[in-house]
Amino acid sequence: MDSSSGAAGGGGMSVASRFDQRSSSKVTVSRPQSTGDEAAPGSGYCDRSVHGVTASFTHPRRAQRVYSDGSRRKSIQVPRDGTFIQIKSVFDIYKQVRVLVGMVSNVWSWTCSTTTLFRQVLPGLARVHVGNDIFTVPGYLLQELETISVPTKPATSSFLSHTSVTHPGVQDVQIRHATPYFSHVLLLLKLRWLLRLHSACCELDYKVCSLKNLILGIQYVVLQQHEEVECDSIFDTKVSRHIGSHLNLESVFDDIVDQLQRALGGAWRSFLEYVASCDPSRSLHISKMDSTITTPSVVSNDALAVVIDTIFLANFLRQSRQGSASRLRELFADLHMLGVAMPEVPPLRQAQYLRAWAKARGRPTLQDRSKVGKKDSEKLAQLDAVLLTASVELRLPEVIASADEVAESTANEAISAAFPEVSPKPVDFSTTGKAPGTAGPPAARVILEDKPQLSPVIFEAAVSCIHHHDTFPDGIRERLYGILNEEYGLTKDQLQKLAIGATQNIDGRRLSDSTLLSMEQREKARLRQYQADTHKDTMHLLVSPLVASPLDKGNKAKYTHIPSPQFRPPFASAFSSVDMTRSLPDLRGFTPTVSDGREPFKVPLSTGPLTMDPELKKLRSTGFFIKMPALKGGP
């Protein structure tokens, strides 16, 4: 075990003090000796050439088990209540960030001072020149930009050497390949830096400082359109339309770094050096809550790396496709040109979870209900929607219709005239003497191209995604709809289904209010008839649901309001009764009570049993057990 693991596990050199004694030849399980020890960039996303980028659907950089169905289910599950914070909305993410920053600050303060008296220690900044654009990034990200940048000035001893509080300079860096997608590339590098931070925090104490719950929570939120809420009516929508609709990943990352910087104070630079020495591909799990004889374990970060790439891909696909830098194929081509590892996400597998969930929402069989009866079925469908949109935009072989499917579609229904199956071949009747391509004005030339046709199974999944407006993000549905209309050859029937799906929302209520009211009255009549026939009580099923009226929507529940105390005239008795002749202390006189027509019970001043007076209707003492004076003797 190295010095860092000994510090975190109890005993040995502290984590913060090891920087003064670190040697360049020291290599540990969580720290590569050089940048070459890290995983090399993968070859890509799909088995297709995209703008000169030859990609492979195999994933050579990671183990195949991280792409299995079991790993996919684990990545979309929320933690059990009491283990970690359940992240289901944007607010839960920021709450988890605050808790995580507090834990890291406490653990780091055991061996290093985290306070500064006079000034806040700020990290150095770097100006990244990308063509004519300039981006300002934190200095610690230069480690991620090392392979795609060239410093404009002589390199210093370390990319963190200018982070001292007394160094006001800004380092200039030039990107080798100018790209309009550099903002997205920078976001991908920031998200992958979280893996390095996760490895560093796990080495401190993986049970309280791990970033796993935060990363999985970000994926949970970025895949959804609205936050789920509980509802006791099967006809009402179970989503909150004002929370969870938008997640700014740049803001979340900046908030994490800013809170860490303010919490660590003077130890910020040493903490950055410690994070820079960790390996993002694996982490060393050590905790003070473990036994002293427990051996620290080395855990691979491949599963979290897949989640990070899925977060980045979902965030990119949610953006509008009408912008200047919004094409997925161009982004992947620039990533390959810069030498940045391509995002690797789980395989599509014909969107089986999306199709099963959509079928269960429509007319399901008993077998379909059993498959999607769990809570994670909707989240798996949302993940399939992201993978489906990416596959359709990249034109993967899995989504393209086979020759048999094309022949069957052509035999069943003629292809629309606007999208012919085969482009007409040019026929040379005579030579005009002009150069090819100049026989007519430019507006009159029509360039016909063969558009690929979508597989029927994939088209069914795409229509299901576009149809549910409250389940899948708007950006992903709009992008998928635009790609299918612009880049694929569709029949008239398919065009009609797409148009209906884009304009009709089948989430939530599908019936009118009058139909719902008539169904409710018929059900109440049936319950009353059942009670009369079987003599079984069904009144608990006839009461109204525990939902406030529309007038009280947005207000607090009735049981949370404390009733106001009764009015007490000035200089009056504390007793609520007006027949008292003297004022005695009453501890309940100033508290609100529920009046049932009877005066509150009072302890009598005389001893003896209490009996009900038939005239006054009050409890009174008989006086039978009053202490009598001593009897006097006779004369």
N, C-alpha and C positions, 0 to 999 in steps of 0.2 A: 504494500500500500504506500502511496506517495505521501508527501507531507501534507498536502491539502486534504486528503481523505482522513489522515490522522487527526487533523484539526477539527474537522466536522464530526468525526466519530468519537471524539473524546480522547485526549492525549496526543502528544506530538506537537509539531510546530503549528502555529496558527495560520489560517488561510491568508490573512492580510500581511503577515510578516514574512512570508516566503518570497515576496518580490525582491527583497534585498539580497536573497541568497540563491535566486534562480540561475541556472546555467543553461546555455543554449543546447547542450547535448542531452538534457533531461527530457524523457518522453514517458508519458503515462497513458493509461487506457482511455482517458477522456481528453487527452491533449496530443494532437499530432505534432511530429517534430517539425514539419514544414507544411507549406500550403499544398505541396504535392501529395501528402498523405491523406488529404481529404478526398472525398468521392469525386471522381471526374464527372464532368457534365454528361448527362445522358444524351442519347441520340434523338429523342423526340417523342412525339405523341402518337403518331399514326403511321401506318404502312403506306405512305403516299408522298409524292413530291409536291411540296408547297413552296412556290417561288424559288425553286432551286434547293430547297431544304429536303434532303432525303431522311425520312424518319422511320422509326421501327416501333411497332406496337409492343414489343417485348420491353421489359423494364430491367435493364442490366444493373442499374445502380442500387436497387432495393430487392429485398426478399419477396418472393411471390406470395407469401402468406399475408402480406399487408393488403393485397388486392382481393382477398377472399370475401365471401358473404358474411362470415363471422366478424371479420375485422370491419367491414362496412357497417354492420349493425352496432358494433361497439362505438364507432365514431360519432353516431348521431344520438346516442342515449344521454340523457341528463343524469347527473349523480343522484343518489338517493338522498332524501331530506335528512339533514343532520351530518352527513359526511362532508359535503362541500355545498357552496351556494348553488342553488338551481338557477341556471342562466337560461331565461326564456325571452328576454327583452333587452333593449339597449341599456336601460337603467340597471339591470342585473350585471351587465358587463362592467360598468363603472363602479358598482359596489364591490365586485370581485377584485378589481384593480386596487381599490383602496385597502382592502384586507391584505392582498398579496404584498403591496408595498410596505405595509406595516410589519408583516412577518419578516421580509427580507431585511428591513432596517434593524429590527431587533436582533436577528441572528448575526448580521455583520457588525453591530455595535459591541458584541462580546469581545472582539479582539482588535477593533479599530475605532477611533473616535469619529463620530458621525455628526459633530456639531462644529459650527464656525461662528465666531463672535462678531466679526466686523464686515464680512462680505460673503456673498454666495459664490461658491466655486462653480464656474461655468465651463463647459467643454469647449474646445476649439471648434471653429467652423471651417468649412472648405467650400470654395467656389468651383463648381463643376461646369466646364465649358462644353456644351453640346452644339456644335455648329455656331450659330449666332445667338443661341439661348444660353442663359446662365442659371444654374440651380444652386441654391445654398443648402448644404447638407451637413449634419453633424460629423465631427471628425472621426468618430469611431466607426462610421460606415465606410471609411476608405479601405478598411480591410476587406469588405465585400466587393469594393470597386477596383481592387488591385489588379485583377486580371483583364479589365476592360478599359483601363485608364493609363495615361502617361502624365507624370507630374511636369508642370511647366518650369519648375525651379528644381535645383539639386535636392534630391531626396534627403530627408533628415534621418536621424538614427531610428526613429519609430514614428508611426502614424499617430501615436498618442503623445508625442513629445511636446506638441504645441498646445496641449490642453491645460497647461498650468494657468493659474489665475493671473500670474504676472506676465503672461504672453498674450498680447493683444492681436497678434498677426493672424491672417487668414491664408490658408494654403490653397493654391490654385492647381486644378487638375483638369486635363484635357481628355475627353472621351475619344477613342480611336475611330469610332464609327458614329456619325451624326444620324440620329433617328428621331422622328416625331413621337415615338412611343417611349421616350426615356422616363417620363413621369410614371408610367406603368412598370417599367423595369425597376425604377427606384423603389416603388411600393413592394414589388416582389422581393427585393433584397432586404427591405426592412422587415417583412414578415419572416424571412428566413433567418434574420438576426435574432428573432424571438426564440428559435431553436437553440442558438448558442447561449442565450440568456437562460433558457430552460435547463440546459446542461449545467450551467454554473449554479443555478439555484438548487438543483437536485443534489449537487455535491455539498451544498451547505446543509440542507435538511429537506429531503424530498417529500416528507409527510406534511410539511406546512408551507414550503416555498415553491412547490412545483407549479409550472405554468400549464400543465395538461388540462386542467378544468377550464382555464381561461381560453385556451386555443379551441377546445371542443365547443365551448359556449359561443365563441365568435362564429364558428361554422354553423351552429344551430340557428343563430339569428340571421346570418346573411342568406340562408337558403329560403327563408319564409317571407311572405308578404305582410302578414299581420301577426300580432301576438295572440296566442290562444288564451281564452278565458273560460271559466266554468259557467255553465248555464243549465237550468233545470227544465228547459223546454226543448223538445226535439225539433221544433219548427223555427227557432230563432238561431241567428248566426252566433257562433262561438268564437269570435275573434274581436279584438279591439282595434279599431281602424286608426287610432291616433298614436299607437306605440308599436315600434318594431318595423315600421314601413321603410325606414332609411337608416343605414349604418355607414358612417364615414370611417373607413379603416385608417386613413391618415390621422384623423382626430384621435382615434383610440390609441394608435401607436405613440403619438406625441404626448398624450396624457400619461401613458405608462412611463415614458422616459422622463417627463417633467416631474412627476411625483417621486420617482426614484432619485432624481437629482436633488430635489429639495429635502427629501428624507435623509439621504446619506450625507449631505453637506460636504465637509472637508474630505470625506473618504470617497468622493465620487470618482476621482481619477484612478485610485487604486482599485476600485470596483470595476472600472472599465478595463483595466489591465488584466484583472482576474477573468472577466468574461471573455476577453480576446484570446486567452490561453486555452479556452475550452473547445471541445470538438462538437459541432452541431449534429453530427451523425449518431452519436451515442452519449450516454450520460451515466455517471457513477452515482448510485443511489446509496446515500448515507443518512442516518438519522440518529439523533441522541435518544430518541424513544425506543430504539432497538436495543437488544441485549449487547453487552460488550463482546460476547463471543460470536455474534452474528457477523458473517463475512459480507462486506459490501458487494453488491452485484452490479454488473455492467449491463445496462438495458439499451437496446437499439431505439433510435428515434425515427425509424422508418415510417411507422404508423402516423406519427405526428407530422412528418414531412409530407405525407400524402394529404393530410387534412389542411396543411398550409397551402399546398398547391390548389386544392379544391376551393379554399377561401378566395384565393387570388383569381381563379378562373370564374367563379360565380360573381365576384365583384366586377370583373371586366365585362361579363356578358349582360349584367344588369344596366349598363350604360346604353345610351341611345346609339343606334347604328348610323344615324345621320351625321354624326360628328366627323371631324377630320381624321382623328386617330382612333378608329373604332372597329377595325377589321382584325379578326383573330388570326387569319393566315399571315397578314403582314406583321403582326406582333411576333408570331413564332419565327418568321423569317429574320426579324431584327434580333431576336434573342439568340438565334443560331449564329448570326453575323458577329454579335458581341461576345460569343463564347459563354453565355449564361446558360446554366442547365435548364432544359425545358420542363415545364410543369408536367408532372406525372400523376394522373388521377385514376380512380378505379375504372375498369372496363364497363361498357354500356350494357352488354348482354341482352340486347333487344328490348331494353327498358321494361323488364318483366315486373318490377315493383310498381312502376307507374301504371302499367296496363292492369295489373291485379287490383290496385287501389281504385282506379277509375271504374272498373267493372263492379267492385263491391259497393260503390256509391250509386250505381245505376240500378241494374236488375241482377243482384247477386244470387248465386246458389249457396247451399249450405257449406260446400267446400270452399267457396270464395270468401265467405264470412269468417271461416276459421283461419284462413291464411292471413287476412288483414285485420283480425280482431285486436291485435296488439296496438299499443300506443305509438310504436315507432313506424307503423306502415305509412302514415302521411309524410313523415320526415324522409323515409326512403324514396318515396315518390318525388319529393322535392329535389332530392339529390339526383335522381334519374333525369329530371327535367333539365338540370344543368348539363349533365353528360350528354343528353340527347341534343341540346342546342349546339354544344361544341362539336359533336360528331357530324351534325348536319351541315354546319358552316365549313368544317374541314373536308367534307365529302368523303368520309371514311367508307371503305368497301362494305362495312356492315350495314350501312343505311341505304346503299344503292340497290335497286331492284335487280334481281337476276334475270337471265334471258327467259327462263320459263315464266317468271312473274310478269315480265313485259308482254310476252306472247299471250298470256291468259287475260291480262288487262285489255289488250288490243282486240282480242276475240269477243270479250263481253261487251265492250262499249267503245265506240270510235273516239280516238283522241281529238281533243279540241283543235279547231283550225288554227287557233293562235299559237299552239305549241305542237308543230308537226313532229312526227316520230323521227323522220330522216330528212335532212336538209336536201333540197333539190340540187342535182348536179348541173353545173353550167354546160350549155351546148353551144359550140362555136359554129355559127352558120356562115359567117364570112369574116374577112379581115377588114377592119375599119381604118387601119393605118395609124391608129392612136395607141398609145401605151396602155397596157392592161390596167384596169381600174380607173380610167379617165373617161369612159364612154357615158357621159351624162353628168349632170350637176351633183354636188355632194349630197344634197338633201334627198335626191332620188335613189341613191344607192342604199340597198337594204342588205345588211350582213346577217345571214341566217346561221345559227349555231345549234348544235345538238345539245339539248339540255338533259341532264340525267333525270331518271325517274326514281321516285322514292319507293322503298319497299312497303307493301301494304301494312305490315305489322308496325313499322316505324311511323307510317302516316297516321295510323290509329292512335298511337301514343302521343304524337304531336297534336292531334285534334283534341285529345283529352286534356293535354296541358293548356292549350289555348282556351278551352271552354271554362275552366275553373279560375275565375278572376280573383277570388279571395284566398286561394291556396298557393298559387305560384306567383312570383314577382312579376310586376308589370313589364319591366325591362326585358326579361327573358321571354315572355309571351310575345311582345312586340317584335323582338329580334327574330324569333322563330317564325312568326307570321311573315315578316318581310323576306327572309331567306327563302322560304318555300315559294313565295309568289315571284321572286326575281330570278332565282337560280335553278329552279327545278321545273320540269315539265309535268303539269297536272291536268287531269281530265276535268270536264265540266262538273261532274259530281264532286270531285275533290275540292274544286274551287268554291262550290256552294257550301260544303261542310266547313271549310276554313272561314268563309265570310260569316256564317252563323255562329261559329265558335268565338270569333273576335267581337261580335256585337251582343251575344247573349251570355249572361252569367248564370250558370247552373248551381252555383254555391248559394247556400242560404235558402230563403223561401222561394218556392216554385208555385205556390197556390195563392189565390186571392184571399183577402180577409174574410169575405163572406163564406167561402168554402171552408176555411179553417174554423170559423164560428159554428157552422153547421156540423162539422165533424166533432167539435167539442160537445155540442148539445146532444148529439146521438150517443156519444160515449158516456155522458152522464146518465142519460136515460137507460142505457144498457146496464150500468152499475146499479142503479136503483132497482131495476127489474131483477137483477141477479141477487140483490139483498133480500127482496121480497120472496123469491123462489127458494133460496137456500138458507135463509135466516143467518147469513154471515154478514158481519159488519163491514161495509165498504165506505163509511163516511170519511175515513182518512184519505181516500182516493178522490173524493169530491171537493175537498177544500182547495182554495186557490193556492198557487205556488208562492214560494217565499221570494217574490220579486216585487219591488216597489212599483207604484203607479207611475204613469208617464209624467205626472206633475212633480213627483219627487225624484225624478231621474237626476243622478249626479249628486244628490244630497246623502248625508250619512243615514245609516239605518236608525229606525225608531228606538231600538233598545240601547243605542249608544248615547241618547240624550238623557241627561239627569233632570228629573222633574224639579221645577222651582219650588222652594218652600212656601208655605202658606203665609199670608200677610199677617203681620203682628203689629198691632197699634203701639205707639210709643208709650212707655211707662206701664205696659200691661204685663200680666202674668205670663210666665213661660209656658204654663199649661194651656192646652187647647180648650179645656173646659172653662166655662164662665161661672160655674157655681162654687169655685174655690174661694175661700175667705182669706187665705194667706198664700203667699208665693213661696214655693219650695223649689230647690234646685231639681231640674229635670234634664237629664242628659239627652233625651230625645226631643226636646222642645224645639231645637234649631235644625233638625234633620227632616227631610221630606218623608212623610209616611203616607201610606194608602189608607184612606178613611173608609171603613165599612159600616158606618152608622153607630159604632160603639166607642166609648171612651177608652183610651189605652189603660192597661192594667197598672195600678199603683200599689206599692207595698203599704199595707195598713200600719197605723201607729200603735195599735193595740194588738195583743196576742189573742190567739184563739182560732177555731176553725172558721172558714169563710162559707157563707151561705148566700143564695140568691134571694134578694128582697123581692117579693112578688109585686109590690107597689112601685118601687123605684126602679126595678129591673137592673139592679146593680149588686155587685158582691159587697157584703158587709160582714163585720166580725160580730159573733154572738157574745163575746166577752166571758165565756164559761171558764176559760183558763187564765183569768186575770189574777195576778198575785194578790192575795188578801193580807191585810195586816194581822199581826199575832192576836189570838183570842185572849181576852182578859179574864182573870179569875173572878169567882163570885164574891159577894161581900163577906 
